[in-house]
Amino acid sequence: MLGDNLKRMDLDQAKALPFLRQPVFLLFLMAIAMPLAFSTWLALLNNFVIEVAGFTGVEIGWLHSVREIPGFFAIGVIFLIIYVREQLLGLISLVLLGVATALTAYFPQFSGILMLTLLSSIGFHYYETVNQSLQLQWIDKDKAPQMLGWLTAAGSMASLVAYGLLVLTWKAFNLSYEVVYLAAGGITVLIAVFCHYYFPQFEAPHPQNKSMVLRKRYWLYYALQFVSGARRQIFVVFAAFMMVERFGFEVHEITGLFLINYVANMIFAPMIGRAIGLYGERKLLIFEYVGLTLVFLAYGGIYYFGWGVVLAAGLYVVNHLFFSMAFALKTYFQKIADPADIAPTAAVAFTINHIAAVFLPFVLGYMWVNSPASVFVAAAGMAVTSLVLSMLIPRHPEPGHETILNRFNGTPAE
């Protein structure tokens, strides 16, 4: 078991360390380790469950509902950090994600897949909660948009390597699901263990509140998180499933599509970070939600009007690019938050983000059987809701200036 036995170091002291031992480099390694397991799991998932387990839209809906349960209980991180430091909890979560991914193909029954999905999801969601908290605590506000862009690009690079190897070797070496899942999960575990013993335990300057925090002034952030979780879940569950079920994509083809996505993210994520710094979160989020509305309506058109595979694949890539703008929500919260609220609010936000995600997949799974187009129309409606909410973000958000509605309370909005 990983132990909390290494030297503790303030962030100011850490600036004197070589770059390869500084907190930001740890964030980069963690950003690389997570997608090696999760992205490989996701790339193979639809083919694995259809070919091996015989899933339909109903079973895939149930699987993703189970996968989102730990996200709904991400609020548990608040209680865990009373006993386990955030940095250590993040690495333990990576180990759990890696182990569960490594074992996935050895339990091809419905119940086995659900159990390992639940375990890997606990690792994934608790890692993501802690990781968001550490990013916002360790990175200065003025550097956060661009640095988050580079961290997103690093995760995309890791996915690119994993997917590139899948495309090149899946058919050439007749790889099995067992071999690929075992390798991907194992590498994630090794990186997490290395990080634990290589880096000091970094101390943020502001001790975090270790109780649940719900503040009225964060209401817009909560609302955006709720709708974002519902909308994203539809894409994660059904967009790739459509490519396999409707157009017959094989493992190397769906992985090739993911490959294009991550090349695009590597190129554009740092640019998006710079754009957020220049134009602000409001404009970037409005642009994202307008684009997502159009993309989801076009997805519905693929089923309703019979549009073809080339358009579907192109929309899939464009959708990923719009989703890569979502870290503007992180920087918006960083600007309005009390520094001591970052860890507990990250946990609360993840729970809010997953309220709809727990029940939507299996409900929409039944809807999918009768009308796939209606599922994407529902997603477009959620994107429009996000668009309306994003218009309430001030150009320069800060404590006391969380929304443009502050002007009606006698406080300047911008």
N, C-alpha and C positions, 0 to 999 in steps of 0.2 A: 504494500500500500504506500502511496506517495505520502511523504511526511513534510511538515512545515518546519524544516530544520536548517534552512539556509540563512545567511546574513540578511538583515533588514537594512534598507537604504532609502533615504529621502530622495524625492525626485530631483531636488537641487544638487545633491551629492552625485546622483547618477549622471549628471551632465558631464562630469569629469571622466567617466568611463569611456573606453573605446566604443565606437558606434555599435559594434557587433555585440555589445553587452548592455546597451541602453534599452529603456522601456519600449521605445518605438520599434526597435528591431525584434523584440519579443512579440509585439503586436503583428509584425509582418510574418513571423514564423507561424503564429497561431492562425493568421489569415490564410496561410498556405495549407496548413495541416487539416483544417476543417473540410474544405471542399474536396480534398483527395478522397476522403471517405464518403461524404454526403453526395457529391456530384456523381461519383461512380455508382453509388446506390441508385440515384435518381435516373441516370442514363440507362441502366439495365432494367429498371423496375418494370416498366410496362411490358417489355418483351418477356421478362422472367415470369410475371404473374399470368400473362396470357398463354404463353407456351408451356410452362411447367405446371402452373396451378389452375389454369382454365378460368381465370377471372372474367367477369362481365363488368358493365358499368356499375352494377349494384355492389359487387365485392370491392371494386377499386374505390368506390365511395366510402364504404365502411373502413377500408384500410387507412384512407387519409383522415377520416374522422378520428380513428384511434391515434394516428400520428400526431394530431393536433392537441390531444388531451394534455400532454405535458406542457405545451405552450400556454394552455389555459391556467395551469397551476404553476406557471413561472414565478408567481408571487412568493412561492416557497423559498426562492433565493434569499429573500429578506431575512428569513429565519435561519437559513444555513450560514449566512455570513456572520452571524453572531458567534459561531463556533469555528468556521473555516474561512480563511482569508480569501478575498475575491480572486486573486491571482491563482492560488492553489485550486480553488473550486473550478475555475475555467479549465485548468489542465486536467483535472479529474474528469470533467465532463467530456473533454476530447477523448480521453482513454475509453470511456463508456461508449461513445459514438463509434470509435474504431473497432472495439471488440464486437459490438453488435453487428456492425457492417460485415466484419470478417466471417461471422457465423451464418449470415442470412441464407445462403444457398443450401446449407445443410438441413434446413427445416422447411421444405417446400409445400407443406400443408397449409391450409388457410389459417388454422390456429397458430402454427409455428411462425408464419410470416407476420401475423398480427403481434405476437409476443415480442419478436425481435425488432419489429418496427417501433413498438412502444419503448423498448429499452434504448434504441438508437435515438429516438426522438427526445427522450429525457436528456441524453447527452447533448444533442444538437441545440435544444431550446435553452437549456441552462447555460451552455457555452455562449450562445448568442446574447443572452441577457447580461451575463457577466462581461462579455467582450465589449458590448456597447457601453456599459458603465465605465470600464477601464479606458476605452478610447476617449470618452468625454472628460475623464478626470486627468489623464496623462497628456493630452494634446492641448496646446494653447488655443484659445478661441479664434485668434487671427489666422492660425495655421490650419484649423480643423477642416474647412471645406476641401482644400487641396490635399491634405494628408489623408482624409477619408477616401478621396478619389484614388490616391495611390494604393491604399490598402485594398480597395475594391479591385483595382487592377491586379494586385498581387494574388488575390483569391482567384481571379479569372485566369491568371497565368497557370496556377496550379490545376485548375479544371482543364485548361487547354492541354497541358501535358498529359493528364490522365485520359482525356478524350482522344487526343492524338494517338496515344499508344493503343487505345481500343480500336480506333479506325484502322490502324496499320496492322494490328496483330490478331484481331478477333477471328477473321476468316483464314488469314495466312497460317496461323498456328493452331487453328481449330480450338480456341480457348473455351474453357467451360465457365459457367457462372461461379462455381466454387473457387476456381483459381483467381479470378479477377476480384471477387469480393474479399477473399482472404488477403490478397496483396494490398489492396487499397486500404482496408481497415488496419492491417498490420503496420503500414508506413505511418499512418496517423498516430497510432499508439507510440511508435518509436520517437516521433518528433515531440510529442507531449512529454514523454519521460526525459528526453534530452533537455527540453526547456526548463523542466523542474530543477534539474541538477546544475544547469549552466548559468542561470540568471539569479541574481539576488531577489529577495522579496521587496518589491518597491512600495514605498509609503507615499500616498497622495497627501497633499498639504491640508486637505479638508476632510476630517473624519466624517464618515457617512452615517446618516440616520439608520438605525437598525430596527425600524418599525414601519408599518405600512404608511405611506404618504399619499394622501389625496387632497390636492389643493384646488380651490375654485378657479384660481387664475390660470391653471394649466388645462382648462376644460377644452380648448380648441385642439390642443395636442392630443388629448384623449380621444376626441371625436374623430380626428384624422386617422389615428391608429386603428380605431374600431372599423371604419369603412375600408381602410387599406387592407386589413387582415381578411375581411370578407371577399374583397375583389381579387386579391392576390391568390387566395385559395382556389378560386374557380380556374384561374390560369394554370396553377401548378398541377391541379388534379386532371383537368380535362383537355388542355391544349395538346400536350404530348400524347395523351391517350387517344385523341382524335387522329393524330398522325399515324399511329399504329393500327387502330381499329378501322378507320375509313380508307386510309391510303396504303395500308400494308407495309409500313416502314419496318425494316429489319434492324437488328442491333447496330450494325455499323452505319446504317443510314441515319437513324435517330441520333446516334452519337456524333455523326458528322454535322448534323444540324446544331447540336449543342456546341460543337467545336467552333462553328462560325459565330455563335453568340458570344463566346468568351474571347475570341479575337477582337470582336467589335467592342466588348467591354474593356479590354486592355487598352485599346486605342482611345476610347471616348470617356472612360471614367475620370481620368485626370483632367480632361478638358471640362467635364461637367463640374468638377470641384472648383476649377478656376472660374467658371461661369457663375457658380453660386456666390463666390467671393465678390465678383464684379456686379452682378445684377440682383442678388438677394434670393432668399428662399421662396418668396411669394411668386416671382415671375417664373422660376424654374418649375415649381410645383404646378402652377397653372398650365404651363406648356406640357408637362407630363400628363396631366389628367385630360386635357383636350385630346392629346394623341391617343391615350388609352381608350377613350370613348369611341373614337373612330375605328381603332383596331378591333375592339370587341364587336362592334356592329358589323364589321367586315367578316369576322369569324362566323357570325350568325348567317351572313349571306352565303358563305361557303356551303352550308347545309341547305338553306332555303332555295338558293338559285343554282346550286350545283357547280360553283366555281371550283377551280382545279387545285392540284397539289402545289404548283409553283407559287401561287398566291398564298396558300396556307403556310408554306415554309417561309416565305418572305415576311409575312405578318408575325410569325413566331420570333424571328430575329428582331424585328422592329419593336415588338412587345418587350423583349428583354432589355433593349436600349432604354425604353421609357422607364422600366422598373429600376434601372441603374441610377436614376435620378432620386430615388427614394431616400438616400442618405441626407437630403436637404431637410428632412424631418428631424434627423438627429441634431444638425447644427441649429435649427430653429429652437429646439428644446434647450440646447446648451446655452443659447443666448438669453433665454428667459428664466432659467432655473437658478434656484439657490444651490450653490456647489455641494452642500451636504445632502441634497435631495436626489442626486444623480443615480446612485445605486438603487434605492428603493423605488424611484419612479421608473427606472428601466424595467424592473420586475413587474410593477403595476401595468406599465404600457404593454409589455408582452402578453400579460393576461388579458387586457382589454383587446389587443390585436387578435386574440384567439377565441374570443367569445363566440363569434359567428362561425369561425373556422371549425369548431367542434361538431356543430350539427349540420352545417351547409353541405359538406361532401356527400353524406348519405342521402340527404333530402334531394339534392340536385342529381345524385346518381339515379334515383327513380325518375326524375324529370328527364334525364338524359335518354333513358330507354324509350320514352315517348316522343321527345322533341329536343334534340341536341341544340338546335338554333336558339331555343328559348333560354337555355343556360347562359349563352353568351350575351343575349339581350339583357338578362338580369345583371351581368357583370358591367355592361355599358351603363346601366342605371346607377350602379354603385360608383362608377368613375365620375359621372355627372355630379353625384352628391359630394365626392371629394373635391371636385372643381369648385363648387359653390363655397365649401368650407375654406379652401385655400385662399379665396379672395378676401377672407377676413384677417389674413396675416399682414402685419405692418411691413413696410419696406425695411425698417430698422428695428426689429423686435428686441426687447430688453425687459428686465423686471419692471412692472408697472406699465409696460407698453406691449402686452402680449397679443392683443388683437386691435383691429381698427375701431372696435366698439368702445374702446377706452375714451374716445373723444366725447361720447355721450355721457360719460361720468365726470367730465371736467378735466380729463387727462389727455394731453396731446397723443395722438396715435402714432405719429411718426417723428 
